[in-house]
């Protein structure tokens, strides 16, 4: 299969390669497609979907913390983590 290259697509694919850490466009597209399907769900191979899980958990608990959200959205194709740092200003 051939996908016609355009200036917009070239920039999009370059950004996708950078964002996914994949050197090849085909690998970056595969990774992005898998992540999208895991987020969306409703396809037998991917289950309910992380977005629906996130919404269900938020409704059940009333709210979620940033670490809880990161844990739900974390996938091998695109790791999601939460890190909090704090500092005290000058005294």
C-alpha positions in Angstrom: 0.0 0.0 0.0 1.2 3.4 -0.9 0.2 6.6 0.9 0.7 9.8 -1.1 3.2 12.1 0.6 2.3 15.7 1.0 4.1 18.5 2.9 1.5 18.3 5.7 1.9 14.5 6.0 5.7 14.7 5.9 5.7 17.1 8.9 3.1 15.0 10.6 5.1 11.8 10.1 8.3 13.5 11.2 6.6 14.7 14.4 5.1 11.3 15.0 8.6 9.6 14.7 10.0 12.1 17.2 7.1 11.7 19.6 7.1 7.9 19.5 10.9 7.6 19.4 10.6 5.3 16.3 13.1 6.0 13.5 10.9 4.6 10.8 7.6 6.1 9.7 5.9 2.7 9.4 6.9 1.8 13.0 5.7 5.2 14.3 2.4 4.8 12.5 2.0 1.3 13.9 2.7 2.5 17.4 0.3 5.4 17.1 -2.5 3.2 15.6 -2.1 0.7 18.4 -2.3 3.4 21.0 -5.3 5.0 19.4 -7.1 1.6 19.4 -6.2 0.9 23.1 -7.6 4.3 24.0 -10.8 4.0 22.0 -11.6 0.4 22.6 -14.8 -1.2 21.3 -12.8 -3.6 19.2 -12.5 -7.2 20.4 -8.7 -7.3 20.4 -8.5 -4.1 22.5 -11.3 -4.4 25.0 -13.2 -1.5 26.6 -10.7 1.2 25.9 -8.7 3.3 28.3 -10.8 6.5 27.7 -14.0 4.7 28.7 -12.2 3.1 31.7 -11.0 6.6 32.7 -14.5 8.0 32.5 -16.1 5.1 34.4 -13.5 5.4 37.2 -14.0 9.2 37.4 -17.8 8.7 37.7 -17.5 5.9 40.2 -15.0 7.8 42.5 -16.2 11.3 41.9 -12.7 12.4 40.9 -9.3 11.0 40.2 -5.8 12.0 41.1 -3.2 12.7 38.5 -1.3 9.4 39.3 -4.6 7.5 38.9 -5.2 9.1 35.5 -1.7 8.3 34.4 -2.0 4.7 35.5 -5.2 4.2 33.4 -3.8 5.9 30.3 -0.3 4.3 30.5 0.3 1.9 27.6 3.4 0.2 26.2 3.1 2.1 23.0 3.1 5.5 24.8 4.0 5.4 28.4 2.2 7.9 30.6 3.6 8.8 34.0 3.0 11.4 36.6 5.8 13.1 38.5 5.3 15.8 41.0 8.1 18.1 42.3 7.9 20.9 44.7 10.3 23.5 45.9 10.4 26.1 48.5 11.0 29.7 47.4 13.8 31.9 48.8 13.5 32.5 52.5 
